[in-house]
């Protein structure tokens, strides 16, 4: 699935959310509160200046006093028209807000409608629509960030059209809440929690051959939750970059102020920003041409860190997993996983150095590549830190009726050579061995010698668990429990 486009559409909605330039947020509330200030020419001018700075005059923003506060309307499609130079455009979409200035300097942003958003790119499009919207946000200009956010959406639909793929996904009963804060050194953090009553969707993929039939996959889940955490974000500096791009929408305009742009980018990318996102699904079913794939619970986690100590990680888990009977030969079904938890973390990326090199090598004058091929190679070289790339395999586990295996590892890639270690634990090995032997005489003839060798290399723990510790040294020789096995194929 092209989730990248779904996120582009979702992010467009967020960017459009009244104060996305200030990273909107809030606490649900209705009507006037004790902190509301009456509408005034000064308040109207603040909003007009804000939208002009971060959305441009082309957004056609109107600010109308409506005590308490102001009714604000702008056109998202017009506001983002400058992205056309990058091959991205949005259909006209009028966003409406009721915004109230508070006596503590913050602004309350209320929204009861989000128009359909349609994004067009060179090779496809994405559309997102909402119904039953009730959102409110509290934004603090003093920290260029939000204080809190909460809201509900009755239904959200996403449609994606890409080469060879069409997607249609519908989400029900969205609830969201979040909090934000900023520190004295200009760094901001935030947490966001979103839940959905469930979702269902259809993905249609064209066949590779001209006469091949398309493949249709239906999926649905009883519940979905998404948690996002941001930390170390230079909110003010990022807003300054956004304002620059709005004020200089074409490449020649950016080129004429290249020095200013580089300074702004350097400031925005000078902090070790971090993001973590987890998605939890309940009762997920994916209907494939081979049959249904079901799981009682599934979880996906991704994370990343910028700065000099850059890293990214991914984690996947599922419980109560069931695969189509037609997908696995009957004699091997007891070895098909019914649950698993697998994760890894890759670190050693000097994102700060690579970013600084990219900024230094960027030249916008003319119509050639902004960064030459030779300079791109320099950027890639700066991305790898002096200690190489470290891949840590988190303690992972795969469980099947006749298989129970756990593993973890640590590998360092430096100067083109991997070194490291891994550990594998196998529980109830005799049970697995008996099930393999039961596959038949032919299978037993091939499997028994291999099982004997594997068991001979293992160390037996007090509880009967077999353990293999593998080590790959600088000489390229692989050892298992201290026994050399020869050169590693890595």
C-alpha positions in Angstrom: 0.0 0.0 0.0 1.2 3.5 -0.7 0.9 4.8 2.9 3.3 7.6 1.9 0.5 9.3 0.0 -2.0 8.7 2.7 0.3 10.5 5.1 0.8 13.3 2.6 -2.9 13.9 2.5 -3.2 13.6 6.3 -0.3 16.0 6.7 -1.9 18.4 4.3 -5.0 18.5 6.5 -2.7 19.1 9.6 -0.7 21.8 7.8 -4.0 23.4 6.9 -5.3 23.3 10.5 -5.5 26.9 11.3 -2.2 27.2 13.0 -0.2 24.5 11.5 2.5 27.0 11.0 2.5 27.2 14.7 1.6 23.6 15.1 -1.9 23.7 16.2 -3.4 22.1 19.3 -5.8 22.4 22.1 -8.4 21.4 24.6 -12.0 20.8 23.6 -14.2 23.6 24.8 -17.3 25.4 23.6 -18.6 28.9 24.0 -16.8 31.8 25.6 -14.4 31.3 28.5 -13.1 33.7 31.2 -9.9 34.2 29.2 -11.5 35.4 26.0 -10.7 38.8 24.7 -13.2 40.7 22.6 -12.6 41.2 18.8 -10.5 44.2 18.0 -8.7 45.8 15.0 -5.4 44.8 16.7 -6.4 41.2 17.0 -7.7 41.0 13.5 -4.4 42.5 12.3 -2.4 39.8 14.2 -4.3 37.1 12.4 -4.1 38.7 9.0 -0.3 39.1 9.4 0.0 35.5 10.6 -1.8 34.0 7.6 0.0 36.3 5.2 3.4 35.2 6.6 2.7 31.5 6.6 0.2 31.0 3.8 0.8 34.0 1.6 -1.5 36.5 0.1 -2.5 33.9 -2.5 -4.4 32.1 0.2 -7.1 34.8 0.0 -7.6 34.8 3.7 -10.5 36.7 5.2 -10.7 37.7 8.9 -14.1 38.7 10.2 -14.9 39.9 13.8 -17.4 37.5 15.4 -17.4 38.2 19.1 -15.9 36.6 20.9 -13.1 36.2 18.4 -12.9 36.0 14.6 -14.2 33.9 11.7 -11.2 33.0 9.4 -11.5 31.5 5.9 -8.7 30.7 3.5 -8.1 28.5 0.5 -5.7 25.6 1.0 -5.3 25.0 -2.7 -4.2 28.6 -3.3 -2.0 28.7 -0.2 0.0 25.7 -1.4 0.0 26.7 -5.1 3.8 27.4 -4.9 4.3 23.6 -4.6 3.4 23.3 -8.2 7.1 23.9 -9.0 7.7 20.5 -7.3 5.0 18.8 -9.2 2.5 18.9 -6.3 -0.9 20.7 -6.4 -4.1 20.8 -4.4 -7.7 21.4 -5.4 -9.4 24.5 -4.0 -10.5 23.8 -0.4 -11.9 26.5 1.9 -10.9 26.0 5.5 -13.0 27.8 8.1 -12.1 28.5 11.8 -13.4 30.4 14.7 -10.3 31.8 16.5 -10.4 33.6 19.8 -7.5 35.5 21.4 -7.0 34.7 25.1 -5.8 37.1 27.9 -2.7 34.9 28.5 -1.4 35.5 25.0 -2.6 32.1 23.5 -5.2 31.6 20.8 -8.1 29.2 20.9 -8.9 27.7 17.4 -12.2 25.9 16.9 -13.1 23.9 13.8 -16.4 22.2 12.9 -15.7 21.4 9.3 -12.8 20.2 7.2 -13.3 20.4 3.4 -12.3 17.5 1.1 -8.5 17.7 0.3 -7.3 16.4 -3.0 -3.6 16.2 -3.8 -2.2 15.7 -7.3 1.3 14.5 -8.1 3.0 13.5 -11.3 2.1 9.8 -11.1 -1.2 9.9 -9.2 -3.5 11.6 -6.7 -4.7 11.2 -3.1 -8.0 12.5 -1.6 -9.1 12.7 2.0 -12.6 13.6 3.2 -14.1 14.2 6.7 -17.5 14.3 8.3 -18.7 15.2 11.8 -15.7 17.3 12.8 -15.3 18.9 16.2 -11.8 20.2 16.9 -10.4 22.9 19.2 -6.8 24.0 19.7 -4.8 26.3 22.0 -1.8 27.8 20.3 0.9 29.7 22.0 2.7 32.2 19.7 5.3 32.9 22.4 6.8 29.4 22.0 5.7 28.9 18.3 4.1 25.6 19.4 0.8 24.3 20.8 -0.3 23.7 24.4 -2.9 20.9 23.9 -5.3 19.5 21.3 -8.4 17.4 21.3 -11.2 16.6 18.8 -13.4 14.1 17.1 -14.2 13.1 13.5 -17.1 10.8 12.8 -15.7 9.5 9.6 -12.6 9.9 7.4 -12.1 8.4 3.9 -8.9 8.2 2.0 -8.6 7.4 -1.8 -5.2 6.9 -3.4 -4.5 6.4 -7.1 -1.0 5.5 -8.2 0.5 3.6 -11.1 -0.9 0.1 -10.9 -2.6 0.6 -7.5 -6.0 2.0 -6.3 -6.8 2.3 -2.6 -10.0 3.2 -0.8 -9.9 3.2 3.0 -12.6 4.4 5.5 -11.9 5.2 9.2 -14.6 5.5 11.8 -15.0 7.4 15.0 -11.7 9.3 15.3 -10.8 10.7 18.7 -7.6 12.6 19.3 -5.8 14.4 22.1 -2.4 15.7 22.6 -0.1 18.0 24.6 2.8 20.2 23.6 5.4 22.2 25.4 8.6 24.1 24.7 11.8 24.6 26.7 13.8 27.7 27.2 16.4 26.7 24.6 13.9 26.8 21.8 13.2 23.1 21.6 9.6 21.8 21.5 8.1 18.5 22.2 4.6 17.0 21.8 2.6 13.8 22.2 -0.5 12.9 20.2 -2.9 10.0 20.8 -5.5 9.0 18.2 -8.0 6.2 18.3 -10.4 5.0 15.6 -13.5 2.9 16.0 -12.2 0.7 13.2 -11.3 0.9 9.5 -12.0 -1.0 6.3 -10.5 -0.7 2.9 -9.8 -2.2 -0.5 -6.6 -2.2 -2.5 -6.6 -3.1 -6.1 -3.3 -3.8 -7.8 -2.9 -4.2 -11.5 -1.3 -7.4 -12.8 2.3 -7.2 -14.2 1.3 -8.6 -17.6 -1.1 -6.7 -19.9 -3.6 -9.5 -19.8 -3.3 -10.3 -16.1 -6.3 -9.8 -13.8 -6.0 -7.2 -11.1 -5.5 -8.4 -7.5 -8.0 -7.2 -4.9 -7.2 -7.2 -1.2 -9.9 -6.3 1.4 -8.9 -5.4 4.9 -10.6 -4.3 8.1 -9.9 -3.9 11.8 -12.2 -3.6 14.8 -10.1 -0.8 16.3 -7.0 1.3 15.6 -4.8 3.5 17.8 -1.9 5.7 16.8 0.5 7.3 19.2 3.1 9.9 18.1 5.8 11.6 20.2 8.0 14.4 19.0 11.0 15.8 20.9 13.8 18.2 20.2 12.0 20.2 17.5 13.2 23.7 16.7 9.7 25.0 16.2 10.5 28.7 15.6 13.3 27.9 13.2 11.1 25.5 11.2 8.4 28.2 11.0 11.1 30.6 9.7 12.0 28.2 6.9 8.3 27.7 6.0 7.8 31.5 5.9 10.8 31.9 3.6 9.4 29.3 1.2 6.0 31.0 1.1 7.7 34.3 0.4 10.0 32.8 -2.2 7.8 30.3 -4.1 10.0 29.9 -7.2 13.6 28.6 -7.6 14.9 31.9 -9.0 13.5 33.8 -6.0 15.1 31.3 -3.6 18.4 31.5 -5.5 18.4 35.3 -5.2 18.3 34.8 -1.4 20.2 31.6 -1.1 22.4 32.8 1.7 19.4 33.6 3.9 17.8 30.2 3.1 21.0 28.3 4.0 21.2 30.2 7.3 17.5 29.3 8.1 18.0 25.6 7.2 21.2 25.5 9.3 19.3 26.8 12.4 16.3 24.5 11.8 18.4 21.3 11.4 20.8 22.0 14.3 18.9 20.0 16.9 18.6 16.2 17.5 14.9 16.0 16.7 13.3 12.7 17.5 10.1 11.0 16.5 8.4 7.8 17.7 5.2 6.4 16.2 3.2 3.3 17.1 0.1 1.8 15.5 -2.0 -0.8 17.3 -4.7 -2.8 15.5 -7.3 -5.1 17.0 -8.9 -8.0 15.1 -7.2 -7.3 11.8 -8.3 -9.3 8.8 -6.7 -9.1 5.3 -8.6 -11.0 2.6 -6.1 -12.0 0.0 -6.6 -14.1 -3.2 -5.1 -17.0 -1.3 -7.5 -16.6 1.6 -7.8 -14.5 4.8 -4.9 -13.5 7.0 -6.1 -12.7 10.5 -4.6 -11.6 13.8 -6.1 -10.8 17.2 -3.7 -7.9 17.7 -0.9 -6.4 15.8 1.5 -3.5 16.4 3.9 -1.5 14.3 6.4 0.9 15.7 8.8 3.2 13.9 11.2 5.8 15.2 14.0 8.1 14.1 16.5 10.6 15.5 18.4 13.3 13.7 21.5 15.1 14.8 25.0 13.8 15.1 23.7 10.5 16.6 21.1 9.7 14.0 19.2 6.4 14.1 16.0 4.7 13.0 14.2 1.7 14.3 11.2 -0.5 13.5 9.3 -3.1 15.5 6.5 -5.5 14.4 4.4 -7.9 16.5 1.3 -10.0 16.1 -0.7 -12.3 18.3 -3.3 -14.9 17.3 -2.0 -14.9 13.8 -3.7 -17.2 11.2 -2.5 -17.7 7.6 -4.5 -19.1 4.7 -4.7 -22.9 4.6 -3.9 -22.8 0.9 -0.8 -20.8 1.4 1.2 -23.4 3.3 1.3 -27.2 2.5 -0.6 -29.2 5.1 2.5 -30.9 6.5 4.2 -27.6 7.3 1.2 -25.8 8.9 2.3 -26.5 12.4 5.5 -24.6 11.7 3.6 -21.4 10.5 3.9 -18.6 13.1 0.9 -17.9 15.3 2.6 -15.0 17.0 5.8 -13.0 16.6 7.7 -10.0 17.8 10.6 -8.7 15.8 12.5 -5.4 16.0 15.8 -3.7 15.0 17.6 -0.4 15.5 20.1 1.1 13.1 22.4 3.8 14.5 25.6 5.6 13.6 24.2 8.0 11.1 25.6 11.6 11.4 22.5 13.3 10.1 23.8 16.7 11.3 27.0 16.4 9.3 25.2 15.2 6.2 22.6 18.0 6.5 25.4 20.6 6.9 27.1 19.2 3.8 23.9 19.3 1.8 23.2 22.9 2.8 26.8 23.9 1.9 26.6 22.1 -1.5 23.2 23.4 -2.5 23.3 25.9 -5.4 20.0 27.1 -6.7 21.1 29.4 -9.5 20.4 28.1 -13.0 18.2 25.1 -13.8 20.6 22.2 -13.1 20.4 19.9 -10.1 20.5 21.9 -6.9 23.1 19.4 -5.6 25.5 17.8 -8.1 26.1 14.1 -8.3 29.7 14.5 -6.9 28.3 16.5 -4.0 25.6 13.9 -3.3 28.4 11.4 -2.9 30.1 13.7 -0.3 26.8 13.9 1.6 26.4 10.2 1.7 30.0 9.9 3.0 29.2 12.4 5.7 26.1 10.4 6.7 28.1 7.5 8.0 29.7 8.2 11.4 33.3 7.3 12.3 32.2 4.1 14.1 30.3 2.7 11.2 26.6 1.6 11.2 25.4 -0.4 14.1 22.4 -2.7 13.8 20.9 -4.0 17.0 18.3 -6.8 16.7 16.0 -6.4 19.6 15.1 -9.5 21.6 12.7 -11.2 19.2 10.4 -14.2 19.3 8.6 -16.4 16.8 6.1 -19.0 18.1 4.2 -21.7 16.2 2.5 -25.0 17.3 5.8 -26.9 16.7 8.3 -24.0 16.9 9.5 -21.7 19.7 12.5 -19.6 18.8 14.0 -16.4 20.2 16.9 -14.4 18.9 18.8 -11.1 19.2 22.0 -9.6 17.8 24.5 -6.8 17.4 26.3 -6.1 14.1 28.7 -3.3 13.2 29.3 -2.4 9.5 32.5 -0.5 9.2 34.8 -0.1 6.2 32.7 -2.6 4.3 33.2 -5.3 6.8 30.6 -6.7 9.3 31.5 -7.8 12.8 29.2 -8.7 15.7 27.3 -11.4 17.4 23.9 -13.1 17.6 22.2 -15.3 20.0 19.5 -17.9 19.3 17.4 -19.7 21.8 15.2 -22.7 20.9 12.7 -24.0 23.4 11.3 -27.6 23.1 13.8 -28.6 20.5 12.9 -32.3 20.8 9.3 -31.5 20.1 10.3 -29.6 16.9 12.6 -32.4 15.9 9.9 -35.0 16.3 7.5 -33.0 14.2 10.1 -32.6 11.4 10.9 -36.4 11.5 7.1 -37.1 11.2 7.1 -35.4 7.8 8.0 -38.7 6.2 11.0 -40.9 5.4 12.3 -38.7 2.6 12.2 -35.6 4.7 13.6 -37.5 7.7 16.5 -38.7 5.6 17.5 -35.1 4.7 16.6 -33.4 8.0 18.0 -35.8 10.6 21.8 -35.2 9.8 21.2 -31.4 9.8 19.3 -31.6 13.1 22.1 -33.6 14.6 24.7 -31.0 13.5 22.6 -28.1 14.8 22.0 -29.8 18.1 25.7 -30.7 18.4 26.7 -27.0 18.1 24.2 -25.9 20.8 24.7 -25.4 24.5 21.9 -26.8 26.7 20.5 -24.5 29.4 19.3 -25.9 32.7 15.7 -25.7 31.5 16.5 -27.7 28.4 16.6 -24.7 26.1 19.2 -24.9 23.3 21.3 -21.8 22.8 23.6 -20.8 20.0 25.9 -17.8 20.3 27.4 -16.8 17.0 30.4 -14.4 16.6 31.7 -12.8 13.4 35.2 -11.4 13.9 37.3 -8.9 11.8 38.9 -11.9 10.0 35.5 -12.8 8.6 35.4 -16.2 10.4 32.1 -17.2 11.9 32.1 -19.0 15.3 29.2 -20.7 16.9 29.6 -21.3 20.6 33.4 -20.9 20.1 33.6 -23.4 17.2 34.9 -21.9 13.9 32.7 -22.6 10.9 34.6 -20.9 8.2 34.3 -17.6 6.4 31.0 -15.8 6.6 29.1 -15.1 3.4 28.4 -11.6 4.5 
